[in-house]
Amino acid sequence: MSFDELSMFHSPVRLGVMLSGSGRTLDNLMSRIDSGELDATIPVVIASKECLGAQKARDAGIETHVHGKRVQPEWLDSICETHKIDMIVLAGYLKLVPITDRVRHRVINIHPALLPSFGGKGMHGHHVHAAVIDAAQRGELSESGCTVHFADEQYDTGSVIVQKRCPVHASDTPDDLAARVFELECAAYPEAIKLLIERNESNARANNTA
């Protein structure tokens, strides 16, 4: 089954968020939902450790699970079934997510670089931006950005949904570049989710008509 064959999402779409850190992406998604820009709800958050993001989820009244070991496929399927999750949004989640038949084509990730460059295991946060700046100083590139993509069985190899770009300046530190890229991420993730909602709705109607 492909994404285009998935059953019709709920309205509002039900998102499960998985995170490992400060929860800035969760903040962004909740803000877009509260403003009415994103027609979604977040019934559950899964954190890979106790972190600020997990506390933010609890403070928002979201059911929150801290799961320090690698998530088992059966457990993730159960969580998705219990909460009727349409899509899983990886928000700085640093572990590999098991892609079962239940969640295939439903897990999306955002990466702070222009994939397929600067992806793979261990390439997250500061490591990515430092590598990009090193490449820019060697004259290999002049821009970076972010990529929203489907997650599959490997790190950062799923098909691209949205990419946004920004310049890399000669004076940039990794923190400078990270701030510029995160501004793009704040726009890119809601945009990608809305695109997938629209695509799902269109395909579900077409499949019902056929």
Secondary structure as UniProt FT lines:
FT   HELIX           3..5
FT   STRAND          13..19
FT   HELIX           24..34
FT   TURN            35..36
FT   STRAND          40..47
FT   HELIX           52..59
FT   TURN            60..61
FT   STRAND          63..66
FT   HELIX           73..82
FT   TURN            83..84
FT   STRAND          87..91
FT   TURN            101..106
FT   STRAND          107..111
FT   TURN            115..118
FT   TURN            121..122
FT   HELIX           126..137
FT   TURN            138..139
FT   STRAND          143..150
FT   TURN            155..156
FT   STRAND          160..167
FT   TURN            170..171
FT   HELIX           174..209
//
